[in-house]
């Protein structure tokens, strides 16, 4: 695990930057919708941003069918994470991002935390496009946040293994979150965006193996034992 001489273990700068971008974008949308900035056109900033930076499975399908992958569409695989549907949506994503980023920053190199977030964000979009079909726009940082939950789960899985405890307990958090999503879906109607969240979690857990300190060596040793 990463050695950090600082007793405070501050939030990694890359996580702060991600958080500030999320907050900044949401602040612009919220202030614009209230007519405080941007004039009359600002009311439609959120919807315009969703159409410009959000992700939709039909766009990916068009790129694959035509063999064209313009930058104006490829960037959607990442930029959708910084556009949210509401202030509450952005707030929850931002708070979880900071909490998980601080935890992961105490274990992983700071660049590795960014790799986990981006990999999970892209993978979540691809899974969503593959399984959800022509469903609503995918927006928000939650697939990337779930990727960080995957990183958290990997760390707990390792620690439980070192203690000789049941490593299945490491998956308690994701189990609880998925159960809550199921309850909300039953009460208020389902949304296929959970597919992106699950894809992000799996990607975050998987990529944590090679980017963790000593991760590849640990994996090779385990494979030799098996």
C-alpha positions in Angstrom: 0.0 0.0 0.0 1.1 3.6 -0.5 3.3 5.2 2.0 2.2 8.8 2.8 4.2 10.7 5.4 1.5 13.2 5.8 -0.6 12.6 9.0 -3.6 14.4 7.5 -3.9 12.3 4.3 -5.5 15.1 2.3 -7.9 14.5 -0.6 -6.0 13.8 -3.8 -5.7 16.9 -6.0 -7.2 15.0 -9.0 -10.3 14.2 -6.9 -10.6 17.9 -5.9 -10.4 18.9 -9.5 -13.2 16.4 -10.5 -15.3 17.7 -7.6 -14.8 21.3 -8.5 -15.7 20.7 -12.2 -18.9 18.9 -11.1 -19.8 21.7 -8.6 -18.9 24.4 -11.1 -21.0 23.0 -13.9 -24.0 22.4 -11.6 -23.7 25.9 -10.1 -23.9 27.4 -13.6 -27.0 25.3 -14.4 -28.7 26.2 -11.1 -27.9 29.9 -11.3 -28.9 30.1 -14.9 -32.2 28.4 -14.3 -33.0 31.0 -11.7 -32.1 33.8 -14.1 -29.1 35.0 -12.0 -26.6 34.5 -14.8 -26.6 34.1 -18.6 -29.8 35.8 -19.4 -32.9 34.2 -20.9 -30.9 31.5 -22.7 -29.4 30.2 -19.5 -32.7 28.4 -18.6 -32.0 25.8 -21.2 -28.3 25.3 -20.4 -28.8 22.0 -18.6 -30.8 20.4 -21.5 -28.3 21.8 -24.0 -25.4 20.3 -22.1 -27.1 16.9 -21.9 -27.5 16.9 -25.6 -23.9 18.1 -26.2 -22.0 16.2 -23.6 -24.4 13.4 -22.4 -24.1 9.8 -23.6 -26.7 7.9 -25.6 -26.5 4.3 -26.9 -27.8 5.4 -30.3 -24.7 7.6 -30.8 -22.3 4.7 -30.1 -24.2 2.4 -32.4 -24.0 5.0 -35.2 -20.3 5.3 -34.8 -19.8 1.5 -34.9 -22.1 1.1 -37.9 -20.5 3.9 -39.9 -17.0 3.3 -38.8 -16.7 7.0 -37.9 -15.5 8.0 -34.4 -15.5 11.8 -34.3 -14.1 13.6 -31.3 -17.4 15.4 -30.8 -19.0 12.1 -29.9 -16.0 10.2 -28.4 -15.7 12.8 -25.6 -19.2 11.8 -24.4 -17.8 8.6 -22.9 -16.2 10.8 -20.3 -18.0 14.2 -20.3 -21.4 12.8 -19.4 -20.0 12.3 -15.9 -19.9 16.1 -15.3 -23.5 16.8 -16.3 -26.2 16.0 -13.8 -30.0 16.1 -13.8 -30.4 18.2 -10.7 -28.6 19.9 -7.8 -29.4 16.9 -5.6 -28.0 14.5 -8.2 -24.8 16.4 -8.4 -24.6 16.9 -4.6 -24.8 13.2 -3.8 -22.3 12.3 -6.5 -19.8 15.0 -5.3 -20.0 14.0 -1.7 -19.4 10.3 -2.5 -16.6 11.3 -4.8 -14.8 13.2 -2.1 -15.3 10.5 0.6 -14.1 7.7 -1.6 -11.4 9.7 -3.2 -9.9 10.5 0.3 -10.0 6.8 1.2 -8.4 5.6 -2.1 -5.9 8.4 -1.9 -4.5 6.9 1.3 -3.9 3.6 -0.5 -3.3 4.3 -4.2 -1.1 6.7 -6.0 -3.1 9.8 -7.0 -2.9 9.1 -10.7 -4.3 5.6 -10.0 -7.4 7.1 -8.4 -8.0 9.1 -11.6 -7.5 5.9 -13.7 -10.1 4.1 -11.7 -12.6 6.9 -12.1 -12.1 7.3 -15.8 -12.0 3.6 -16.6 -15.2 3.1 -14.7 -16.9 6.0 -16.4 -16.1 4.8 -19.9 -16.9 1.2 -19.1 -20.2 2.2 -17.5 -21.2 4.0 -20.7 -20.3 1.1 -22.9 -22.2 -1.4 -20.7 -25.2 1.0 -20.7 -25.1 1.3 -24.5 -24.8 -2.5 -24.9 -27.6 -3.6 -22.5 -29.9 -0.7 -22.2 -30.5 0.0 -25.9 -32.2 3.3 -26.9 -32.9 4.4 -23.3 -32.7 7.9 -21.9 -29.5 9.9 -21.9 -26.8 8.7 -19.5 -25.5 11.5 -17.3 -23.9 12.0 -13.9 -20.7 10.8 -12.1 -22.2 7.7 -10.5 -20.6 5.1 -12.8 -17.2 6.6 -12.0 -18.2 6.8 -8.3 -19.2 3.2 -8.4 -15.8 2.4 -9.9 -14.3 4.0 -6.8 -16.5 1.8 -4.7 -15.0 -1.1 -6.7 -11.5 0.2 -5.6 -12.7 0.5 -2.0 -14.0 -3.1 -2.2 -10.7 -4.4 -3.6 -8.8 -2.8 -0.7 -11.2 -4.3 1.8 -11.0 -7.6 0.1 -7.2 -7.6 0.4 -7.3 -6.5 4.1 -9.8 -9.2 5.0 -7.6 -11.8 3.3 -4.6 -10.6 5.2 -6.5 -11.0 8.5 -7.8 -14.4 7.5 -11.4 -13.2 7.6 -14.2 -13.9 5.1 -13.3 -11.8 2.1 -16.9 -11.9 0.8 -17.6 -9.3 3.5 -15.8 -6.8 1.3 -18.8 -6.8 -1.1 -21.2 -5.7 1.7 -21.3 -2.0 0.5 -22.0 -2.7 -3.1 -24.7 -5.3 -2.0 -26.4 -2.7 0.2 -26.3 -0.1 -2.6 -27.7 -2.5 -5.2 -30.5 -3.5 -2.7 -31.4 0.2 -2.2 -31.5 0.7 -5.9 -33.9 -2.2 -6.2 -36.1 -0.8 -3.5 -36.2 2.6 -5.2 -37.0 1.0 -8.5 -39.9 -0.9 -7.1 -41.3 2.2 -5.3 -40.7 4.9 -7.9 -40.0 3.1 -11.2 -36.9 1.6 -12.6 -34.1 3.2 -14.6 -31.6 1.3 -16.7 -28.8 3.6 -15.5 -28.0 1.0 -12.7 -26.4 -1.0 -15.5 -23.8 1.7 -15.9 -23.3 1.7 -12.2 -22.7 -2.0 -12.0 -20.4 -1.8 -15.0 -18.4 1.0 -13.3 -18.1 -1.1 -10.1 -16.8 -4.1 -12.0 -14.3 -2.0 -14.0 -13.2 -0.2 -10.8 -12.5 -3.4 -9.0 -10.7 -5.0 -12.0 -8.5 -2.0 -12.7 -7.6 -1.6 -9.1 -5.6 -4.8 -9.3 -2.9 -3.6 -11.7 -2.8 0.1 -10.5 -2.5 -0.7 -6.8 1.0 -0.6 -5.3 2.5 -4.0 -5.9 -0.7 -5.1 -7.6 0.7 -6.9 -10.6 3.4 -8.7 -8.5 0.7 -9.7 -6.0 -1.5 -11.0 -8.8 1.3 -13.0 -10.4 2.2 -14.6 -7.0 -1.4 -15.6 -6.5 -1.7 -17.1 -9.9 1.4 -19.2 -9.3 0.0 -20.5 -6.0 -3.2 -21.4 -7.7 
